[in-house]
Amino acid sequence: MVTYAIKAKVEGKGNFSWGGMLGAGTGDVNKGRGIFRSEDGLRGFRIDPDSLAGKHWPNVPYAHFDIFDDAEKYLANNHVPLTEP
């Protein structure tokens, strides 16, 4: 699913729904920057350009899987390195 999301982002398709984590009703919430949030706002997935380019820690291309409390503070921010198969 991560591969599908990255492909959609790179191709500029701008909309992405992943029933496994985000559920229905999700979308890119930051004008095409690859930041997706569940409809209830408690889960997120990010593939922003700087993370995909590895421009900051951990200095390799990666995606974020986020969990928020109901006040929109991070409970978890997992960095998942992206590697070639």
Secondary structure, DSSP 8 states (H G I E B T S, - for coil): -HHHHHHHHHTT------TTTT-TT-EESSTTSSEEE-TTSSEEEE--HHHHHT-STTSS-EEEEEEE-TTS-EEEEEEEE----
